[in-house]
Amino acid sequence: MRSLGIRLALVISGVLSLLVLITGFWLDRQLTSAMRAEEVRQAEVHGSTLLASLQTLMLNGQGTLARSWLDRMHGESGIIDIEVLRRDGKEAFTDLDTVEAVNSFLGYPRFERRPVVPRHPGGADSDAFQRALRGEIAVDWRAPGVMTLLMPIERRSECLACHGYDESSLRGVLKLSLSTTYGEKHIDSMRNRLWAIAAGLVVLLGL
């Protein structure tokens, strides 16, 4: 009788321990998913604010200041990289192609500036970039400790005064790379507490 009771207790505790582990893995995934979703939401708000500031400069015809502004934003407020990409994936505000196209459209040399060396000469060609070109907000998690948000820059009616030669509905893509080190540390801390509780429950059930 005692042997049967012990075996029954072991089976019950084993099943409950397995359920605790399964629940722990499920909660771990839900926690990571929720934290990443919050990081994406905050990045979208941040990106929208930066894009509004950039568009203000562009609507005032300050392309040179826009390049300087992008350079200054590198390393600010957790920003690892920020660039405006054309539809071909190359960085904007580096060569003179757009300036020449605008001046040709206007019929006189209204804008002028010097070319600069792009930070990423190879351009962008990823699945996230292609989704952004289709008008979606895309996120790239491939780089460890970095979240890259790609936001489509839609053509506005105010843009037609200088860029009326371009019939595309998108002007380009804003690429914003943010550090996720703090968020990952927070996730790891919560994960460790979760598994400590799970381990305690497993030991308690075993006893």
PyMOL commands that place a pseudoatom at each C-alpha (Angstrom):
pseudoatom trace, name=CA, resn=MET, resi=1, chain=A, elem=C, hetatm=0, pos=[0.000, 0.000, 0.000]
pseudoatom trace, name=CA, resn=ARG, resi=2, chain=A, elem=C, hetatm=0, pos=[2.816, 2.321, 0.945]
pseudoatom trace, name=CA, resn=SER, resi=3, chain=A, elem=C, hetatm=0, pos=[4.686, 1.494, -2.293]
pseudoatom trace, name=CA, resn=LEU, resi=4, chain=A, elem=C, hetatm=0, pos=[1.575, 2.212, -4.364]
pseudoatom trace, name=CA, resn=GLY, resi=5, chain=A, elem=C, hetatm=0, pos=[1.031, 5.508, -2.546]
pseudoatom trace, name=CA, resn=ILE, resi=6, chain=A, elem=C, hetatm=0, pos=[4.666, 6.529, -3.132]
pseudoatom trace, name=CA, resn=ARG, resi=7, chain=A, elem=C, hetatm=0, pos=[4.481, 5.658, -6.795]
pseudoatom trace, name=CA, resn=LEU, resi=8, chain=A, elem=C, hetatm=0, pos=[1.202, 7.541, -7.148]
pseudoatom trace, name=CA, resn=ALA, resi=9, chain=A, elem=C, hetatm=0, pos=[2.727, 10.565, -5.420]
pseudoatom trace, name=CA, resn=LEU, resi=10, chain=A, elem=C, hetatm=0, pos=[5.762, 10.440, -7.715]
pseudoatom trace, name=CA, resn=VAL, resi=11, chain=A, elem=C, hetatm=0, pos=[3.568, 10.221, -10.810]
pseudoatom trace, name=CA, resn=ILE, resi=12, chain=A, elem=C, hetatm=0, pos=[1.405, 13.133, -9.667]
pseudoatom trace, name=CA, resn=SER, resi=13, chain=A, elem=C, hetatm=0, pos=[4.400, 15.277, -8.722]
pseudoatom trace, name=CA, resn=GLY, resi=14, chain=A, elem=C, hetatm=0, pos=[6.110, 14.412, -12.024]
pseudoatom trace, name=CA, resn=VAL, resi=15, chain=A, elem=C, hetatm=0, pos=[3.043, 15.387, -14.058]
pseudoatom trace, name=CA, resn=LEU, resi=16, chain=A, elem=C, hetatm=0, pos=[2.610, 18.624, -12.106]
pseudoatom trace, name=CA, resn=SER, resi=17, chain=A, elem=C, hetatm=0, pos=[6.299, 19.440, -12.472]
pseudoatom trace, name=CA, resn=LEU, resi=18, chain=A, elem=C, hetatm=0, pos=[6.051, 18.883, -16.233]
pseudoatom trace, name=CA, resn=LEU, resi=19, chain=A, elem=C, hetatm=0, pos=[3.025, 21.190, -16.345]
pseudoatom trace, name=CA, resn=VAL, resi=20, chain=A, elem=C, hetatm=0, pos=[4.976, 23.822, -14.406]
pseudoatom trace, name=CA, resn=LEU, resi=21, chain=A, elem=C, hetatm=0, pos=[7.862, 23.596, -16.898]
pseudoatom trace, name=CA, resn=ILE, resi=22, chain=A, elem=C, hetatm=0, pos=[5.526, 23.818, -19.898]
pseudoatom trace, name=CA, resn=THR, resi=23, chain=A, elem=C, hetatm=0, pos=[3.786, 26.814, -18.346]
pseudoatom trace, name=CA, resn=GLY, resi=24, chain=A, elem=C, hetatm=0, pos=[7.177, 28.393, -17.629]
pseudoatom trace, name=CA, resn=PHE, resi=25, chain=A, elem=C, hetatm=0, pos=[8.276, 28.061, -21.250]
pseudoatom trace, name=CA, resn=TRP, resi=26, chain=A, elem=C, hetatm=0, pos=[4.941, 29.497, -22.431]
pseudoatom trace, name=CA, resn=LEU, resi=27, chain=A, elem=C, hetatm=0, pos=[5.176, 32.451, -20.041]
pseudoatom trace, name=CA, resn=ASP, resi=28, chain=A, elem=C, hetatm=0, pos=[8.781, 33.022, -21.122]
pseudoatom trace, name=CA, resn=ARG, resi=29, chain=A, elem=C, hetatm=0, pos=[7.744, 33.309, -24.759]
pseudoatom trace, name=CA, resn=GLN, resi=30, chain=A, elem=C, hetatm=0, pos=[4.766, 35.531, -23.940]
pseudoatom trace, name=CA, resn=LEU, resi=31, chain=A, elem=C, hetatm=0, pos=[6.967, 37.790, -21.818]
pseudoatom trace, name=CA, resn=THR, resi=32, chain=A, elem=C, hetatm=0, pos=[9.579, 38.170, -24.550]
pseudoatom trace, name=CA, resn=SER, resi=33, chain=A, elem=C, hetatm=0, pos=[6.891, 38.806, -27.160]
pseudoatom trace, name=CA, resn=ALA, resi=34, chain=A, elem=C, hetatm=0, pos=[5.177, 41.450, -25.014]
pseudoatom trace, name=CA, resn=MET, resi=35, chain=A, elem=C, hetatm=0, pos=[8.423, 43.259, -24.228]
pseudoatom trace, name=CA, resn=ARG, resi=36, chain=A, elem=C, hetatm=0, pos=[9.452, 43.296, -27.886]
pseudoatom trace, name=CA, resn=ALA, resi=37, chain=A, elem=C, hetatm=0, pos=[6.037, 44.572, -28.930]
pseudoatom trace, name=CA, resn=GLU, resi=38, chain=A, elem=C, hetatm=0, pos=[6.413, 47.444, -26.463]
pseudoatom trace, name=CA, resn=GLU, resi=39, chain=A, elem=C, hetatm=0, pos=[9.887, 48.212, -27.808]
pseudoatom trace, name=CA, resn=VAL, resi=40, chain=A, elem=C, hetatm=0, pos=[8.496, 48.315, -31.348]
pseudoatom trace, name=CA, resn=ARG, resi=41, chain=A, elem=C, hetatm=0, pos=[5.658, 50.615, -30.273]
pseudoatom trace, name=CA, resn=GLN, resi=42, chain=A, elem=C, hetatm=0, pos=[8.063, 53.040, -28.622]
pseudoatom trace, name=CA, resn=ALA, resi=43, chain=A, elem=C, hetatm=0, pos=[10.372, 52.895, -31.645]
pseudoatom trace, name=CA, resn=GLU, resi=44, chain=A, elem=C, hetatm=0, pos=[7.464, 53.766, -33.952]
pseudoatom trace, name=CA, resn=VAL, resi=45, chain=A, elem=C, hetatm=0, pos=[6.612, 56.803, -31.817]
pseudoatom trace, name=CA, resn=HIS, resi=46, chain=A, elem=C, hetatm=0, pos=[10.269, 57.844, -31.797]
pseudoatom trace, name=CA, resn=GLY, resi=47, chain=A, elem=C, hetatm=0, pos=[10.583, 57.306, -35.547]
pseudoatom trace, name=CA, resn=SER, resi=48, chain=A, elem=C, hetatm=0, pos=[7.418, 59.298, -36.277]
pseudoatom trace, name=CA, resn=THR, resi=49, chain=A, elem=C, hetatm=0, pos=[8.755, 62.230, -34.258]
pseudoatom trace, name=CA, resn=LEU, resi=50, chain=A, elem=C, hetatm=0, pos=[12.113, 62.143, -36.026]
pseudoatom trace, name=CA, resn=LEU, resi=51, chain=A, elem=C, hetatm=0, pos=[10.453, 61.832, -39.420]
pseudoatom trace, name=CA, resn=ALA, resi=52, chain=A, elem=C, hetatm=0, pos=[8.244, 64.856, -38.707]
pseudoatom trace, name=CA, resn=SER, resi=53, chain=A, elem=C, hetatm=0, pos=[11.344, 66.907, -37.831]
pseudoatom trace, name=CA, resn=LEU, resi=54, chain=A, elem=C, hetatm=0, pos=[13.095, 65.748, -40.984]
pseudoatom trace, name=CA, resn=GLN, resi=55, chain=A, elem=C, hetatm=0, pos=[10.104, 66.544, -43.200]
pseudoatom trace, name=CA, resn=THR, resi=56, chain=A, elem=C, hetatm=0, pos=[9.938, 70.040, -41.714]
pseudoatom trace, name=CA, resn=LEU, resi=57, chain=A, elem=C, hetatm=0, pos=[13.507, 70.648, -42.844]
pseudoatom trace, name=CA, resn=MET, resi=58, chain=A, elem=C, hetatm=0, pos=[12.773, 69.265, -46.293]
pseudoatom trace, name=CA, resn=LEU, resi=59, chain=A, elem=C, hetatm=0, pos=[9.617, 71.328, -46.780]
pseudoatom trace, name=CA, resn=ASN, resi=60, chain=A, elem=C, hetatm=0, pos=[11.688, 74.419, -45.988]
pseudoatom trace, name=CA, resn=GLY, resi=61, chain=A, elem=C, hetatm=0, pos=[14.207, 73.404, -48.638]
pseudoatom trace, name=CA, resn=GLN, resi=62, chain=A, elem=C, hetatm=0, pos=[16.963, 72.658, -46.120]
pseudoatom trace, name=CA, resn=GLY, resi=63, chain=A, elem=C, hetatm=0, pos=[18.475, 69.524, -47.621]
pseudoatom trace, name=CA, resn=THR, resi=64, chain=A, elem=C, hetatm=0, pos=[21.956, 70.428, -46.396]
pseudoatom trace, name=CA, resn=LEU, resi=65, chain=A, elem=C, hetatm=0, pos=[20.671, 70.918, -42.852]
pseudoatom trace, name=CA, resn=ALA, resi=66, chain=A, elem=C, hetatm=0, pos=[18.829, 67.597, -43.108]
pseudoatom trace, name=CA, resn=ARG, resi=67, chain=A, elem=C, hetatm=0, pos=[22.138, 65.805, -43.753]
pseudoatom trace, name=CA, resn=SER, resi=68, chain=A, elem=C, hetatm=0, pos=[23.780, 67.585, -40.811]
pseudoatom trace, name=CA, resn=TRP, resi=69, chain=A, elem=C, hetatm=0, pos=[20.787, 66.776, -38.609]
pseudoatom trace, name=CA, resn=LEU, resi=70, chain=A, elem=C, hetatm=0, pos=[21.023, 63.081, -39.475]
pseudoatom trace, name=CA, resn=ASP, resi=71, chain=A, elem=C, hetatm=0, pos=[24.746, 63.089, -38.665]
pseudoatom trace, name=CA, resn=ARG, resi=72, chain=A, elem=C, hetatm=0, pos=[24.119, 64.705, -35.274]
pseudoatom trace, name=CA, resn=MET, resi=73, chain=A, elem=C, hetatm=0, pos=[21.408, 62.194, -34.361]
pseudoatom trace, name=CA, resn=HIS, resi=74, chain=A, elem=C, hetatm=0, pos=[23.814, 59.244, -34.501]
pseudoatom trace, name=CA, resn=GLY, resi=75, chain=A, elem=C, hetatm=0, pos=[24.463, 58.114, -30.945]
pseudoatom trace, name=CA, resn=GLU, resi=76, chain=A, elem=C, hetatm=0, pos=[21.708, 60.272, -29.426]
pseudoatom trace, name=CA, resn=SER, resi=77, chain=A, elem=C, hetatm=0, pos=[19.006, 58.785, -27.160]
pseudoatom trace, name=CA, resn=GLY, resi=78, chain=A, elem=C, hetatm=0, pos=[20.001, 55.182, -27.848]
pseudoatom trace, name=CA, resn=ILE, resi=79, chain=A, elem=C, hetatm=0, pos=[20.107, 55.740, -31.623]
pseudoatom trace, name=CA, resn=ILE, resi=80, chain=A, elem=C, hetatm=0, pos=[22.762, 53.534, -33.201]
pseudoatom trace, name=CA, resn=ASP, resi=81, chain=A, elem=C, hetatm=0, pos=[22.021, 54.501, -36.787]
pseudoatom trace, name=CA, resn=ILE, resi=82, chain=A, elem=C, hetatm=0, pos=[19.530, 56.707, -38.611]
pseudoatom trace, name=CA, resn=GLU, resi=83, chain=A, elem=C, hetatm=0, pos=[19.368, 57.162, -42.346]
pseudoatom trace, name=CA, resn=VAL, resi=84, chain=A, elem=C, hetatm=0, pos=[16.956, 58.134, -45.078]
pseudoatom trace, name=CA, resn=LEU, resi=85, chain=A, elem=C, hetatm=0, pos=[17.078, 55.567, -47.872]
pseudoatom trace, name=CA, resn=ARG, resi=86, chain=A, elem=C, hetatm=0, pos=[15.912, 56.043, -51.413]
pseudoatom trace, name=CA, resn=ARG, resi=87, chain=A, elem=C, hetatm=0, pos=[13.795, 53.435, -53.103]
pseudoatom trace, name=CA, resn=ASP, resi=88, chain=A, elem=C, hetatm=0, pos=[16.934, 51.865, -54.569]
pseudoatom trace, name=CA, resn=GLY, resi=89, chain=A, elem=C, hetatm=0, pos=[18.332, 51.380, -51.052]
pseudoatom trace, name=CA, resn=LYS, resi=90, chain=A, elem=C, hetatm=0, pos=[21.025, 54.076, -51.294]
pseudoatom trace, name=CA, resn=GLU, resi=91, chain=A, elem=C, hetatm=0, pos=[21.381, 56.817, -48.689]
pseudoatom trace, name=CA, resn=ALA, resi=92, chain=A, elem=C, hetatm=0, pos=[19.731, 60.113, -49.453]
pseudoatom trace, name=CA, resn=PHE, resi=93, chain=A, elem=C, hetatm=0, pos=[21.468, 63.489, -49.033]
pseudoatom trace, name=CA, resn=THR, resi=94, chain=A, elem=C, hetatm=0, pos=[24.829, 62.099, -50.144]
pseudoatom trace, name=CA, resn=ASP, resi=95, chain=A, elem=C, hetatm=0, pos=[25.174, 62.580, -53.922]
pseudoatom trace, name=CA, resn=LEU, resi=96, chain=A, elem=C, hetatm=0, pos=[23.728, 65.308, -56.142]
pseudoatom trace, name=CA, resn=ASP, resi=97, chain=A, elem=C, hetatm=0, pos=[21.210, 63.221, -58.112]
pseudoatom trace, name=CA, resn=THR, resi=98, chain=A, elem=C, hetatm=0, pos=[18.138, 64.513, -56.291]
pseudoatom trace, name=CA, resn=VAL, resi=99, chain=A, elem=C, hetatm=0, pos=[19.383, 68.120, -56.263]
pseudoatom trace, name=CA, resn=GLU, resi=100, chain=A, elem=C, hetatm=0, pos=[19.968, 68.028, -60.005]
pseudoatom trace, name=CA, resn=ALA, resi=101, chain=A, elem=C, hetatm=0, pos=[16.578, 66.420, -60.627]
pseudoatom trace, name=CA, resn=VAL, resi=102, chain=A, elem=C, hetatm=0, pos=[14.792, 69.062, -58.538]
pseudoatom trace, name=CA, resn=ASN, resi=103, chain=A, elem=C, hetatm=0, pos=[16.667, 71.936, -60.186]
pseudoatom trace, name=CA, resn=SER, resi=104, chain=A, elem=C, hetatm=0, pos=[15.861, 70.494, -63.603]
pseudoatom trace, name=CA, resn=PHE, resi=105, chain=A, elem=C, hetatm=0, pos=[12.176, 70.213, -62.649]
pseudoatom trace, name=CA, resn=LEU, resi=106, chain=A, elem=C, hetatm=0, pos=[12.098, 73.801, -61.367]
pseudoatom trace, name=CA, resn=GLY, resi=107, chain=A, elem=C, hetatm=0, pos=[13.974, 75.111, -64.387]
pseudoatom trace, name=CA, resn=TYR, resi=108, chain=A, elem=C, hetatm=0, pos=[16.649, 76.976, -62.451]
pseudoatom trace, name=CA, resn=PRO, resi=109, chain=A, elem=C, hetatm=0, pos=[19.426, 76.093, -59.936]
pseudoatom trace, name=CA, resn=ARG, resi=110, chain=A, elem=C, hetatm=0, pos=[17.530, 76.724, -56.714]
pseudoatom trace, name=CA, resn=PHE, resi=111, chain=A, elem=C, hetatm=0, pos=[19.425, 74.209, -54.548]
pseudoatom trace, name=CA, resn=GLU, resi=112, chain=A, elem=C, hetatm=0, pos=[23.093, 73.394, -54.304]
pseudoatom trace, name=CA, resn=ARG, resi=113, chain=A, elem=C, hetatm=0, pos=[25.291, 71.427, -51.911]
pseudoatom trace, name=CA, resn=ARG, resi=114, chain=A, elem=C, hetatm=0, pos=[28.385, 69.281, -51.862]
pseudoatom trace, name=CA, resn=PRO, resi=115, chain=A, elem=C, hetatm=0, pos=[28.293, 65.485, -51.996]
pseudoatom trace, name=CA, resn=VAL, resi=116, chain=A, elem=C, hetatm=0, pos=[29.277, 63.518, -48.885]
pseudoatom trace, name=CA, resn=VAL, resi=117, chain=A, elem=C, hetatm=0, pos=[30.522, 59.985, -48.373]
pseudoatom trace, name=CA, resn=PRO, resi=118, chain=A, elem=C, hetatm=0, pos=[27.627, 57.641, -47.413]
pseudoatom trace, name=CA, resn=ARG, resi=119, chain=A, elem=C, hetatm=0, pos=[27.923, 55.688, -44.177]
pseudoatom trace, name=CA, resn=HIS, resi=120, chain=A, elem=C, hetatm=0, pos=[26.748, 52.471, -45.846]
pseudoatom trace, name=CA, resn=PRO, resi=121, chain=A, elem=C, hetatm=0, pos=[27.891, 52.547, -49.502]
pseudoatom trace, name=CA, resn=GLY, resi=122, chain=A, elem=C, hetatm=0, pos=[26.386, 49.148, -50.306]
pseudoatom trace, name=CA, resn=GLY, resi=123, chain=A, elem=C, hetatm=0, pos=[22.797, 50.284, -49.786]
pseudoatom trace, name=CA, resn=ALA, resi=124, chain=A, elem=C, hetatm=0, pos=[19.964, 48.328, -48.205]
pseudoatom trace, name=CA, resn=ASP, resi=125, chain=A, elem=C, hetatm=0, pos=[18.488, 45.167, -49.630]
pseudoatom trace, name=CA, resn=SER, resi=126, chain=A, elem=C, hetatm=0, pos=[16.592, 43.143, -47.050]
pseudoatom trace, name=CA, resn=ASP, resi=127, chain=A, elem=C, hetatm=0, pos=[13.132, 41.689, -46.629]
pseudoatom trace, name=CA, resn=ALA, resi=128, chain=A, elem=C, hetatm=0, pos=[12.299, 44.399, -44.082]
pseudoatom trace, name=CA, resn=PHE, resi=129, chain=A, elem=C, hetatm=0, pos=[13.350, 47.101, -46.556]
pseudoatom trace, name=CA, resn=GLN, resi=130, chain=A, elem=C, hetatm=0, pos=[11.188, 45.567, -49.287]
pseudoatom trace, name=CA, resn=ARG, resi=131, chain=A, elem=C, hetatm=0, pos=[8.188, 45.519, -46.928]
pseudoatom trace, name=CA, resn=ALA, resi=132, chain=A, elem=C, hetatm=0, pos=[8.786, 49.190, -46.131]
pseudoatom trace, name=CA, resn=LEU, resi=133, chain=A, elem=C, hetatm=0, pos=[8.763, 49.948, -49.862]
pseudoatom trace, name=CA, resn=ARG, resi=134, chain=A, elem=C, hetatm=0, pos=[5.306, 48.343, -49.977]
pseudoatom trace, name=CA, resn=GLY, resi=135, chain=A, elem=C, hetatm=0, pos=[4.105, 50.855, -47.393]
pseudoatom trace, name=CA, resn=GLU, resi=136, chain=A, elem=C, hetatm=0, pos=[4.486, 48.689, -44.279]
pseudoatom trace, name=CA, resn=ILE, resi=137, chain=A, elem=C, hetatm=0, pos=[6.354, 49.471, -41.075]
pseudoatom trace, name=CA, resn=ALA, resi=138, chain=A, elem=C, hetatm=0, pos=[8.960, 46.706, -40.824]
pseudoatom trace, name=CA, resn=VAL, resi=139, chain=A, elem=C, hetatm=0, pos=[11.293, 45.611, -38.023]
pseudoatom trace, name=CA, resn=ASP, resi=140, chain=A, elem=C, hetatm=0, pos=[14.624, 43.823, -38.412]
pseudoatom trace, name=CA, resn=TRP, resi=141, chain=A, elem=C, hetatm=0, pos=[15.937, 41.920, -35.360]
pseudoatom trace, name=CA, resn=ARG, resi=142, chain=A, elem=C, hetatm=0, pos=[18.869, 40.186, -37.068]
pseudoatom trace, name=CA, resn=ALA, resi=143, chain=A, elem=C, hetatm=0, pos=[21.656, 42.189, -35.404]
pseudoatom trace, name=CA, resn=PRO, resi=144, chain=A, elem=C, hetatm=0, pos=[22.179, 41.199, -31.726]
pseudoatom trace, name=CA, resn=GLY, resi=145, chain=A, elem=C, hetatm=0, pos=[21.267, 43.960, -29.303]
pseudoatom trace, name=CA, resn=VAL, resi=146, chain=A, elem=C, hetatm=0, pos=[19.858, 46.134, -32.103]
pseudoatom trace, name=CA, resn=MET, resi=147, chain=A, elem=C, hetatm=0, pos=[16.343, 46.701, -33.395]
pseudoatom trace, name=CA, resn=THR, resi=148, chain=A, elem=C, hetatm=0, pos=[16.110, 48.307, -36.831]
pseudoatom trace, name=CA, resn=LEU, resi=149, chain=A, elem=C, hetatm=0, pos=[12.825, 50.006, -37.689]
pseudoatom trace, name=CA, resn=LEU, resi=150, chain=A, elem=C, hetatm=0, pos=[12.062, 50.865, -41.309]
pseudoatom trace, name=CA, resn=MET, resi=151, chain=A, elem=C, hetatm=0, pos=[9.251, 53.353, -41.884]
pseudoatom trace, name=CA, resn=PRO, resi=152, chain=A, elem=C, hetatm=0, pos=[7.959, 54.301, -45.340]
pseudoatom trace, name=CA, resn=ILE, resi=153, chain=A, elem=C, hetatm=0, pos=[8.118, 58.008, -46.156]
pseudoatom trace, name=CA, resn=GLU, resi=154, chain=A, elem=C, hetatm=0, pos=[4.921, 58.804, -48.005]
pseudoatom trace, name=CA, resn=ARG, resi=155, chain=A, elem=C, hetatm=0, pos=[4.701, 61.511, -50.612]
pseudoatom trace, name=CA, resn=ARG, resi=156, chain=A, elem=C, hetatm=0, pos=[2.819, 64.562, -49.395]
pseudoatom trace, name=CA, resn=SER, resi=157, chain=A, elem=C, hetatm=0, pos=[1.142, 67.230, -51.480]
pseudoatom trace, name=CA, resn=GLU, resi=158, chain=A, elem=C, hetatm=0, pos=[3.663, 69.761, -50.182]
pseudoatom trace, name=CA, resn=CYS, resi=159, chain=A, elem=C, hetatm=0, pos=[6.476, 67.698, -51.729]
pseudoatom trace, name=CA, resn=LEU, resi=160, chain=A, elem=C, hetatm=0, pos=[5.137, 68.149, -55.259]
pseudoatom trace, name=CA, resn=ALA, resi=161, chain=A, elem=C, hetatm=0, pos=[6.393, 71.729, -55.474]
pseudoatom trace, name=CA, resn=CYS, resi=162, chain=A, elem=C, hetatm=0, pos=[9.963, 70.424, -55.786]
pseudoatom trace, name=CA, resn=HIS, resi=163, chain=A, elem=C, hetatm=0, pos=[9.535, 66.681, -56.431]
pseudoatom trace, name=CA, resn=GLY, resi=164, chain=A, elem=C, hetatm=0, pos=[6.625, 66.797, -58.849]
pseudoatom trace, name=CA, resn=TYR, resi=165, chain=A, elem=C, hetatm=0, pos=[8.721, 64.916, -61.391]
pseudoatom trace, name=CA, resn=ASP, resi=166, chain=A, elem=C, hetatm=0, pos=[8.435, 61.737, -59.274]
pseudoatom trace, name=CA, resn=GLU, resi=167, chain=A, elem=C, hetatm=0, pos=[5.111, 59.901, -59.574]
pseudoatom trace, name=CA, resn=SER, resi=168, chain=A, elem=C, hetatm=0, pos=[5.814, 57.334, -56.838]
pseudoatom trace, name=CA, resn=SER, resi=169, chain=A, elem=C, hetatm=0, pos=[3.597, 57.340, -53.737]
pseudoatom trace, name=CA, resn=LEU, resi=170, chain=A, elem=C, hetatm=0, pos=[6.691, 56.813, -51.526]
pseudoatom trace, name=CA, resn=ARG, resi=171, chain=A, elem=C, hetatm=0, pos=[9.634, 59.170, -51.247]
pseudoatom trace, name=CA, resn=GLY, resi=172, chain=A, elem=C, hetatm=0, pos=[11.832, 56.639, -49.492]
pseudoatom trace, name=CA, resn=VAL, resi=173, chain=A, elem=C, hetatm=0, pos=[12.357, 54.822, -46.199]
pseudoatom trace, name=CA, resn=LEU, resi=174, chain=A, elem=C, hetatm=0, pos=[13.470, 56.018, -42.777]
pseudoatom trace, name=CA, resn=LYS, resi=175, chain=A, elem=C, hetatm=0, pos=[15.888, 53.517, -41.243]
pseudoatom trace, name=CA, resn=LEU, resi=176, chain=A, elem=C, hetatm=0, pos=[16.188, 53.807, -37.468]
pseudoatom trace, name=CA, resn=SER, resi=177, chain=A, elem=C, hetatm=0, pos=[18.427, 51.416, -35.504]
pseudoatom trace, name=CA, resn=LEU, resi=178, chain=A, elem=C, hetatm=0, pos=[18.003, 51.495, -31.725]
pseudoatom trace, name=CA, resn=SER, resi=179, chain=A, elem=C, hetatm=0, pos=[19.869, 49.729, -28.951]
pseudoatom trace, name=CA, resn=THR, resi=180, chain=A, elem=C, hetatm=0, pos=[17.863, 47.026, -27.172]
pseudoatom trace, name=CA, resn=THR, resi=181, chain=A, elem=C, hetatm=0, pos=[20.483, 46.343, -24.499]
pseudoatom trace, name=CA, resn=TYR, resi=182, chain=A, elem=C, hetatm=0, pos=[18.437, 47.841, -21.653]
pseudoatom trace, name=CA, resn=GLY, resi=183, chain=A, elem=C, hetatm=0, pos=[15.259, 46.044, -22.719]
pseudoatom trace, name=CA, resn=GLU, resi=184, chain=A, elem=C, hetatm=0, pos=[17.071, 42.723, -23.039]
pseudoatom trace, name=CA, resn=LYS, resi=185, chain=A, elem=C, hetatm=0, pos=[18.562, 43.116, -19.566]
pseudoatom trace, name=CA, resn=HIS, resi=186, chain=A, elem=C, hetatm=0, pos=[15.065, 43.790, -18.222]
pseudoatom trace, name=CA, resn=ILE, resi=187, chain=A, elem=C, hetatm=0, pos=[13.729, 40.696, -20.008]
pseudoatom trace, name=CA, resn=ASP, resi=188, chain=A, elem=C, hetatm=0, pos=[16.585, 38.573, -18.650]
pseudoatom trace, name=CA, resn=SER, resi=189, chain=A, elem=C, hetatm=0, pos=[15.905, 39.812, -15.109]
pseudoatom trace, name=CA, resn=MET, resi=190, chain=A, elem=C, hetatm=0, pos=[12.200, 38.968, -15.332]
pseudoatom trace, name=CA, resn=ARG, resi=191, chain=A, elem=C, hetatm=0, pos=[13.026, 35.620, -16.987]
pseudoatom trace, name=CA, resn=ASN, resi=192, chain=A, elem=C, hetatm=0, pos=[15.409, 34.702, -14.161]
pseudoatom trace, name=CA, resn=ARG, resi=193, chain=A, elem=C, hetatm=0, pos=[12.738, 35.500, -11.548]
pseudoatom trace, name=CA, resn=LEU, resi=194, chain=A, elem=C, hetatm=0, pos=[10.185, 33.471, -13.498]
pseudoatom trace, name=CA, resn=TRP, resi=195, chain=A, elem=C, hetatm=0, pos=[12.413, 30.402, -13.679]
pseudoatom trace, name=CA, resn=ALA, resi=196, chain=A, elem=C, hetatm=0, pos=[13.414, 30.768, -10.030]
pseudoatom trace, name=CA, resn=ILE, resi=197, chain=A, elem=C, hetatm=0, pos=[9.733, 30.591, -9.091]
pseudoatom trace, name=CA, resn=ALA, resi=198, chain=A, elem=C, hetatm=0, pos=[9.219, 27.622, -11.441]
pseudoatom trace, name=CA, resn=ALA, resi=199, chain=A, elem=C, hetatm=0, pos=[12.200, 25.815, -9.940]
pseudoatom trace, name=CA, resn=GLY, resi=200, chain=A, elem=C, hetatm=0, pos=[10.858, 26.443, -6.445]
pseudoatom trace, name=CA, resn=LEU, resi=201, chain=A, elem=C, hetatm=0, pos=[7.476, 25.000, -7.406]
pseudoatom trace, name=CA, resn=VAL, resi=202, chain=A, elem=C, hetatm=0, pos=[9.092, 21.919, -8.948]
pseudoatom trace, name=CA, resn=VAL, resi=203, chain=A, elem=C, hetatm=0, pos=[11.137, 21.288, -5.771]
pseudoatom trace, name=CA, resn=LEU, resi=204, chain=A, elem=C, hetatm=0, pos=[8.059, 21.839, -3.591]
pseudoatom trace, name=CA, resn=LEU, resi=205, chain=A, elem=C, hetatm=0, pos=[6.008, 19.402, -5.673]
pseudoatom trace, name=CA, resn=GLY, resi=206, chain=A, elem=C, hetatm=0, pos=[8.822, 16.858, -5.534]
pseudoatom trace, name=CA, resn=LEU, resi=207, chain=A, elem=C, hetatm=0, pos=[8.958, 17.098, -1.752]
for i in range(1, 207): cmd.bond("trace and resi %d" % i, "trace and resi %d" % (i + 1))
show_as sticks, trace
zoom trace
